[in-house]
Amino acid sequence: MTFPAENIRDWVGLPVVDVAEDKVGTLEAVYFDTSSDEPAFGTIKVGMLGKHRLVFAPLAGAVVTPKHLKVTPAKKMIKDAPSIDVDGELTSEEEPQVYAHYGLTYRPGATGERRLGRR
C-alpha cells in the first residue's frame, strides 16, 4: 500500500493498534526506505510512565483512520521488536535486526548506504 507522503506528519501522535485492534502505543516517528522514499517502519512509544521506549513496526499493509493507525503485526510481536531509547537513534548495526525480527529481507543500498531514514 502506498501512503500519501504529504500526510505522514499527521500520523505522528496517533494511537497505534494491531491487527486485532489492541492498542500498542503511540506513533512517534516514521522511517522511510531510502531507496524508494516510501514509508517503511514506524516507531511506537510503548511502556509505562518513566520507562518508555520506541519499538519498530513495519508500515506495509497499515491502515490510517482518523482515530488510529492499524498495523498488521500482532501486539506481542511489536512489543518484542528491537527498540531504542525515546531520545535514541537507530544505528546502522541495529537496522538489519529490525527487518529480521519481522522476517523481512534487509538489503543495504548499492554502495552500502543505510536503508532507513527518519523524517
Backbone as CSV, one residue per row, in Angstrom:
resi,resn,N_x,N_y,N_z,CA_x,CA_y,CA_z,C_x,C_y,C_z
1,MET,0.848,-1.188,0.000,0.000,0.000,0.000,0.886,1.241,0.000
2,THR,0.553,2.194,-0.813,1.317,3.439,-0.856,0.609,4.476,0.002
3,PHE,1.397,5.246,0.716,0.849,6.276,1.584,1.140,7.637,0.992
4,PRO,0.187,8.565,1.032,0.486,9.920,0.570,1.479,10.586,1.522
5,ALA,2.684,10.827,1.035,3.758,11.346,1.883,3.405,12.667,2.547
6,GLU,2.565,13.470,1.906,2.238,14.770,2.497,1.427,14.630,3.785
7,ASN,0.824,13.474,4.010,0.021,13.261,5.215,0.795,12.582,6.344
8,ILE,2.034,12.205,6.094,2.811,11.464,7.083,2.888,12.193,8.421
9,ARG,3.151,13.493,8.387,3.278,14.234,9.650,1.990,14.159,10.466
10,ASP,0.855,14.023,9.796,-0.424,13.942,10.503,-0.551,12.653,11.316
11,TRP,0.212,11.619,10.966,0.110,10.343,11.679,0.775,10.398,13.039
12,VAL,1.838,11.190,13.174,2.590,11.239,14.432,1.651,11.658,15.559
13,GLY,1.699,10.894,16.646,0.823,11.153,17.785,-0.438,10.311,17.785
14,LEU,-0.707,9.625,16.656,-1.898,8.764,16.607,-1.681,7.504,17.435
15,PRO,-2.753,7.009,18.080,-2.645,5.702,18.717,-2.387,4.649,17.633
16,VAL,-1.598,3.635,17.971,-1.331,2.528,17.054,-1.998,1.284,17.625
17,VAL,-2.749,0.590,16.770,-3.399,-0.660,17.173,-2.888,-1.782,16.274
18,ASP,-2.990,-3.015,16.789,-2.554,-4.157,15.986,-3.713,-4.693,15.159
19,VAL,-3.483,-5.808,14.501,-4.473,-6.399,13.610,-5.780,-6.754,14.344
20,ALA,-5.685,-7.033,15.661,-6.875,-7.351,16.468,-7.458,-6.102,17.120
21,GLU,-6.909,-4.929,16.762,-7.314,-3.628,17.291,-6.976,-3.447,18.771
22,ASP,-5.961,-4.184,19.266,-5.428,-3.960,20.613,-4.472,-2.785,20.528
23,LYS,-4.579,-1.838,21.463,-3.681,-0.673,21.438,-2.266,-1.098,21.778
24,VAL,-1.330,-0.665,20.944,0.079,-0.984,21.134,0.793,0.191,21.792
25,GLY,0.521,1.404,21.321,1.188,2.595,21.824,0.839,3.778,20.938
26,THR,1.755,4.745,20.851,1.539,5.970,20.081,2.635,6.114,19.032
27,LEU,2.253,6.490,17.821,3.240,6.673,16.755,4.124,7.874,17.069
28,GLU,5.433,7.640,17.090,6.393,8.688,17.440,7.088,9.244,16.199
29,ALA,7.416,8.376,15.230,8.119,8.829,14.024,7.920,7.819,12.908
30,VAL,8.201,8.255,11.687,8.122,7.394,10.515,9.517,7.314,9.896
31,TYR,9.937,6.093,9.570,11.217,5.849,8.906,10.935,5.458,7.460
32,PHE,11.643,6.097,6.547,11.459,5.859,5.124,12.539,4.938,4.587
33,ASP,12.176,4.162,3.570,13.134,3.359,2.832,13.886,4.335,1.935
34,THR,15.192,4.448,2.131,15.966,5.443,1.391,16.063,5.134,-0.100
35,SER,15.824,3.872,-0.494,15.922,3.534,-1.914,14.636,3.856,-2.667
36,SER,13.489,3.771,-1.999,12.211,4.010,-2.681,11.503,5.281,-2.214
37,ASP,11.966,5.861,-1.104,11.345,7.035,-0.490,9.931,6.737,0.023
38,GLU,9.630,5.470,0.266,8.320,5.056,0.797,8.426,4.865,2.310
39,PRO,7.341,5.146,3.050,7.342,4.853,4.492,7.541,3.353,4.712
40,ALA,8.480,2.976,5.563,8.788,1.560,5.770,8.456,1.090,7.186
41,PHE,8.862,1.849,8.197,8.631,1.479,9.597,8.171,2.703,10.368
42,GLY,7.427,2.439,11.422,7.082,3.484,12.366,7.696,3.123,13.697
43,THR,8.050,4.141,14.486,8.446,3.866,15.859,7.233,4.158,16.729
44,ILE,6.977,3.237,17.636,5.806,3.315,18.500,6.295,3.450,19.939
45,LYS,5.791,4.476,20.609,6.156,4.708,22.012,5.342,3.743,22.863
46,VAL,6.048,2.871,23.587,5.401,1.877,24.454,6.014,1.957,25.845
47,GLY,5.358,1.332,26.805,5.893,1.269,28.159,5.066,2.071,29.131
48,MET,5.556,2.067,30.349,4.884,2.765,31.433,5.541,4.126,31.640
49,LEU,4.864,4.994,32.337,5.381,6.324,32.632,6.785,6.222,33.219
50,GLY,7.711,6.933,32.622,9.086,6.900,33.098,9.923,5.778,32.518
51,LYS,9.299,4.814,31.862,10.029,3.677,31.292,9.631,3.464,29.836
52,HIS,9.434,4.550,29.109,9.058,4.437,27.710,10.246,4.030,26.850
53,ARG,9.947,3.379,25.742,10.943,3.056,24.722,10.220,3.097,23.385
54,LEU,10.983,3.082,22.319,10.412,3.113,20.977,10.677,1.777,20.304
55,VAL,9.614,1.117,19.853,9.750,-0.136,19.121,9.411,0.120,17.654
56,PHE,9.969,-0.694,16.790,9.760,-0.543,15.355,8.686,-1.506,14.868
57,ALA,7.809,-1.014,13.985,6.786,-1.858,13.365,6.714,-1.507,11.885
58,PRO,6.620,-2.530,11.019,6.528,-2.252,9.584,5.200,-1.582,9.247
59,LEU,5.234,-0.707,8.245,4.024,0.005,7.841,3.343,-0.618,6.622
60,ALA,3.934,-1.656,6.036,3.290,-2.329,4.904,1.940,-2.872,5.353
61,GLY,0.895,-2.547,4.627,-0.446,-3.030,4.955,-1.146,-2.235,6.031
62,ALA,-0.498,-1.180,6.550,-1.112,-0.370,7.604,-2.294,0.419,7.045
63,VAL,-3.259,0.666,7.919,-4.451,1.428,7.548,-4.544,2.633,8.481
64,VAL,-4.694,3.812,7.891,-4.807,5.036,8.678,-6.276,5.432,8.744
65,THR,-6.757,5.678,9.963,-8.124,6.172,10.155,-8.005,7.477,10.943
66,PRO,-9.081,8.237,11.056,-8.990,9.460,11.873,-8.652,9.166,13.339
67,LYS,-8.960,7.954,13.818,-8.756,7.624,15.231,-7.430,6.951,15.538
68,HIS,-6.894,6.172,14.582,-5.673,5.414,14.862,-4.987,4.934,13.583
69,LEU,-3.806,4.385,13.784,-3.050,3.719,12.732,-3.082,2.237,13.072
70,LYS,-3.588,1.434,12.149,-3.686,-0.009,12.377,-2.588,-0.698,11.581
71,VAL,-1.710,-1.414,12.297,-0.617,-2.133,11.655,-0.924,-3.628,11.646
72,THR,-0.241,-4.365,10.768,-0.579,-5.785,10.599,0.029,-6.741,11.622
73,PRO,1.219,-6.478,12.200,1.732,-7.439,13.185,0.908,-7.426,14.481
74,ALA,0.962,-8.539,15.198,0.285,-8.646,16.497,1.050,-7.843,17.544
75,LYS,0.318,-7.390,18.567,0.878,-6.571,19.646,2.118,-7.210,20.275
76,LYS,2.074,-8.501,20.566,3.215,-9.161,21.217,4.453,-9.100,20.328
77,MET,4.282,-9.338,19.024,5.427,-9.283,18.119,6.024,-7.880,18.096
78,ILE,5.165,-6.873,18.107,5.639,-5.489,18.094,6.382,-5.175,19.388
79,LYS,5.811,-5.564,20.519,6.440,-5.263,21.817,7.791,-5.978,21.972
80,ASP,7.963,-7.128,21.276,9.227,-7.866,21.324,10.229,-7.385,20.276
81,ALA,9.844,-6.406,19.469,10.698,-5.915,18.383,11.895,-5.144,18.928
82,PRO,12.936,-5.005,18.097,14.063,-4.163,18.515,13.569,-2.774,18.896
83,SER,14.209,-2.197,19.913,13.766,-0.887,20.387,14.958,0.028,20.606
84,ILE,14.651,1.307,20.736,15.654,2.324,21.051,15.094,3.178,22.178
85,ASP,15.970,3.924,22.836,15.509,4.861,23.866,14.665,5.943,23.203
86,VAL,13.806,6.577,23.985,12.920,7.615,23.461,13.719,8.721,22.770
87,ASP,14.906,9.030,23.290,15.726,10.056,22.654,16.896,9.442,21.882
88,GLY,16.803,8.126,21.613,17.886,7.423,20.929,17.747,7.431,19.418
89,GLU,18.720,6.829,18.772,18.725,6.704,17.315,18.982,5.261,16.939
90,LEU,18.417,4.852,15.819,18.673,3.520,15.275,20.056,3.530,14.635
91,THR,20.931,2.627,15.073,22.274,2.575,14.498,22.257,1.711,13.235
92,SER,23.299,1.860,12.429,23.384,1.047,11.206,23.527,-0.430,11.555
93,GLU,24.119,-0.755,12.708,24.259,-2.152,13.127,22.911,-2.745,13.525
94,GLU,22.017,-1.927,14.084,20.705,-2.412,14.540,19.689,-2.519,13.401
95,GLU,19.924,-1.764,12.339,18.952,-1.700,11.246,18.569,-3.084,10.697
96,PRO,19.533,-3.986,10.383,19.152,-5.306,9.872,18.323,-6.126,10.868
97,GLN,18.538,-5.896,12.175,17.785,-6.630,13.199,16.297,-6.294,13.155
98,VAL,15.973,-5.049,12.823,14.571,-4.628,12.735,13.881,-5.420,11.622
99,TYR,14.526,-5.515,10.471,13.964,-6.273,9.347,13.852,-7.753,9.711
100,ALA,14.918,-8.319,10.304,14.941,-9.749,10.642,13.837,-10.119,11.622
101,HIS,13.538,-9.250,12.574,12.501,-9.533,13.571,11.159,-9.840,12.907
102,TYR,10.879,-9.154,11.806,9.610,-9.336,11.104,9.741,-10.265,9.892
103,GLY,10.886,-10.938,9.758,11.076,-11.865,8.644,11.187,-11.176,7.295
104,LEU,11.642,-9.912,7.319,11.777,-9.142,6.083,13.231,-9.156,5.619
105,THR,13.422,-9.122,4.320,14.767,-9.113,3.755,15.383,-7.733,3.894
106,TYR,16.604,-7.701,4.378,17.329,-6.440,4.509,18.392,-6.361,3.431
107,ARG,18.357,-5.287,2.674,19.382,-5.047,1.660,19.860,-3.603,1.787
108,PRO,21.138,-3.411,2.144,21.631,-2.031,2.178,21.689,-1.481,0.755
109,GLY,21.898,-0.190,0.634,21.988,0.436,-0.677,23.162,-0.119,-1.474
110,ALA,23.191,0.166,-2.758,24.197,-0.357,-3.675,25.627,-0.078,-3.212
111,THR,25.839,1.046,-2.563,27.182,1.360,-2.077,27.265,1.222,-0.558
112,GLY,26.366,0.421,0.018,26.401,0.148,1.452,25.686,1.164,2.307
113,GLU,24.980,2.119,1.680,24.311,3.140,2.486,23.143,2.540,3.257
114,ARG,22.739,3.239,4.288,21.657,2.782,5.159,20.358,2.680,4.402
115,ARG,19.484,1.833,4.894,18.209,1.579,4.237,17.098,2.463,4.794
116,LEU,17.181,2.827,6.075,16.118,3.597,6.705,16.574,5.000,7.065
117,GLY,15.678,5.951,6.825,15.937,7.321,7.204,14.721,7.894,7.901
118,ARG,14.937,8.596,8.989,13.829,9.174,9.758,13.517,10.567,9.250
119,ARG,12.220,10.866,9.207,11.814,12.223,8.812,10.912,12.824,9.856
